[in-house]
Amino acid sequence: MTSPDLSPDTIVAFLASIFERRGSEEYLGEPVTMGEHMLQGATIAEQQGQSDEIIVGALLHDIGHFTSEFGMFTMDDTEDRHHEDAGAEVLERFFPSVVTDCCRYHVAAKRYLCATRPEYFNRLSEASIHSLNLQGGPMSPDEVVQFEKNPNLQQIIAVRYLDEAGKRAGMETPDFAHFAPRVQRLVDQHCGSPTA
């Protein structure tokens, strides 16, 4: 899934280039683009004083929409294309498990919250409800029990709430470059090779 020449020294520039080249693509019929959506989530997390892991998790949680060989979801899709797994596969080489899990399980977190906090469903946009149906609907009780075993559950849930919050038409945010030092810091911590 990832290009073989990606390294801890080039991954942040690679991610920045994705935001630059493809950030203006439509986001599931929402009133924001893909790039705006992820930047909004990260900005809200930063405003809340969240950890680097949650800020970067929010920033990158939907990166799989850009790496999936099937392309992005549309409102016409009739199957789940698992962008969360595609994104996690790219990120896991470079980021701590908490960031990778925020990507890998943000879809599961929506299903979990719909099962355990019925009021959460009212937060979902029409597009998010559409994708929820493709993704299996609310979790079963057995799925809930299994999901709650994840040691990063709290952070995954935090990013899921940021996912829903990051859909505001006209919201001003910094660009990817603002977050790049945080992203690089986590890469350096995970890979053990701080850049000069």
C-alpha positions in Angstrom: 0.0 0.0 0.0 2.8 2.4 0.8 5.5 3.5 -1.6 8.8 1.6 -0.9 10.8 4.8 -0.8 8.8 6.2 2.2 10.9 6.6 5.3 10.6 8.4 8.6 12.3 11.4 6.9 9.9 11.5 4.0 6.5 10.4 5.3 5.5 13.9 6.6 6.2 15.5 3.2 4.3 12.6 1.5 1.3 13.3 3.7 1.6 17.0 3.1 1.6 16.4 -0.7 -1.6 14.3 -0.4 -3.4 17.2 1.4 -2.1 19.6 -1.2 -2.9 17.5 -4.3 -6.2 15.8 -3.2 -7.5 17.7 -0.1 -10.0 19.6 -2.2 -11.8 16.3 -3.2 -15.4 15.9 -2.1 -16.1 14.3 1.2 -19.1 12.0 1.0 -21.5 14.8 0.1 -20.6 16.7 3.3 -20.3 20.6 3.2 -16.5 20.3 3.5 -13.8 18.8 1.4 -11.7 15.8 2.5 -8.8 18.1 3.5 -11.1 20.6 5.3 -12.7 17.7 7.3 -9.4 16.4 8.6 -7.9 19.8 9.2 -11.0 20.8 11.2 -10.8 17.7 13.4 -7.2 18.4 14.2 -7.9 22.1 14.8 -10.7 21.4 17.2 -8.5 18.9 19.0 -5.7 21.5 19.3 -8.2 24.1 20.6 -9.3 21.6 23.2 -5.7 21.0 24.3 -5.7 17.4 23.3 -2.5 15.3 23.1 -0.4 15.2 20.0 -1.6 11.6 19.4 -5.3 12.7 19.3 -4.5 15.8 17.2 -2.5 13.8 14.7 -5.1 10.9 14.9 -7.8 13.4 13.9 -5.6 14.9 11.2 -4.9 11.5 9.6 -7.9 9.3 10.4 -9.3 9.5 6.9 -6.0 9.3 5.0 -7.1 5.9 3.7 -9.6 7.6 1.4 -6.5 8.7 -0.6 -4.6 5.4 -0.5 -7.4 2.9 -1.3 -7.1 1.5 -4.8 -10.8 1.8 -5.0 -10.9 5.5 -4.6 -13.2 7.5 -2.3 -16.7 6.7 -1.1 -19.6 8.3 -2.9 -23.2 8.4 -1.9 -23.8 5.8 -4.6 -21.5 3.2 -3.1 -23.2 -0.1 -2.1 -20.3 -1.6 -0.2 -17.8 -0.6 2.4 -14.4 -0.1 0.9 -12.5 -0.2 4.2 -10.6 3.1 4.0 -9.8 2.8 7.7 -7.7 -0.4 7.1 -6.0 1.1 4.0 -5.0 4.2 6.0 -3.8 2.2 9.1 -1.6 0.1 6.8 0.1 3.2 5.6 0.4 4.8 9.1 1.5 1.8 11.1 5.1 1.8 9.8 5.6 5.4 11.1 3.3 6.2 14.0 2.6 4.9 17.5 -0.3 2.4 17.8 -2.6 5.0 19.3 -2.5 7.0 16.1 -2.8 3.9 13.9 -5.7 2.7 16.0 -7.5 6.0 15.7 -7.4 5.5 12.0 -8.1 1.8 11.9 -11.0 1.9 14.4 -12.7 5.2 13.8 -15.4 3.4 11.7 -15.8 0.8 14.4 -16.1 3.6 17.0 -19.1 5.0 15.2 -20.7 1.6 15.3 -19.7 1.3 19.0 -21.1 4.7 20.0 -24.4 4.1 18.1 -24.8 0.8 20.1 -23.7 2.2 23.5 -24.8 5.9 23.4 -28.1 6.1 21.5 -28.0 9.9 21.6 -24.8 9.8 19.5 -26.8 8.7 16.4 -28.4 12.2 16.5 -25.0 13.7 15.8 -24.6 11.8 12.5 -24.9 13.6 9.2 -27.0 12.0 6.4 -23.7 10.9 4.7 -22.5 9.4 8.0 -25.7 7.5 8.5 -25.4 6.2 4.9 -21.9 4.9 5.5 -22.9 3.5 8.9 -25.4 1.3 7.0 -22.7 0.1 4.7 -20.3 -0.6 7.6 -22.7 -2.9 9.5 -24.8 -0.6 11.6 -24.5 -0.4 15.4 -22.4 -3.1 17.0 -23.8 -6.2 18.5 -23.4 -6.8 22.3 -20.5 -9.2 21.6 -18.8 -6.7 19.3 -19.1 -4.1 22.0 -17.4 -6.3 24.5 -14.5 -7.0 22.1 -14.1 -3.4 21.1 -13.9 -2.3 24.7 -10.8 -4.4 25.2 -8.7 -2.0 23.0 -6.2 -0.2 25.2 -6.5 2.9 23.1 -10.3 3.0 23.4 -10.5 6.5 25.0 -8.4 8.1 22.2 -10.3 6.3 19.5 -13.6 7.6 20.9 -12.1 11.1 21.1 -11.1 11.1 17.5 -14.5 9.7 16.5 -16.2 12.7 18.1 -13.7 15.0 16.3 -14.6 13.2 13.1 -18.3 14.3 13.5 -17.3 17.8 14.6 -15.1 18.4 11.6 -17.9 19.1 9.1 -18.4 22.8 9.4 -18.9 24.8 6.2 -16.6 27.8 6.2 -14.6 27.0 9.3 -11.1 28.6 9.2 -8.2 26.2 10.0 -4.5 26.3 9.6 -3.1 24.2 6.8 -1.2 20.9 7.0 2.1 22.7 7.5 0.9 24.0 10.9 0.5 20.4 12.2 3.6 19.0 10.4 6.0 19.5 13.4 3.6 17.5 15.6 3.3 14.8 13.0 7.1 14.6 12.6 7.6 14.5 16.4 5.4 11.4 16.6 7.2 9.8 13.7 10.5 10.4 15.3 9.3 9.0 18.7 8.0 5.9 17.1 10.8 5.2 14.7 13.6 6.3 17.1 15.3 8.4 14.5 14.9 12.1 15.3 15.6 14.4 12.4 18.2 17.1 12.6 
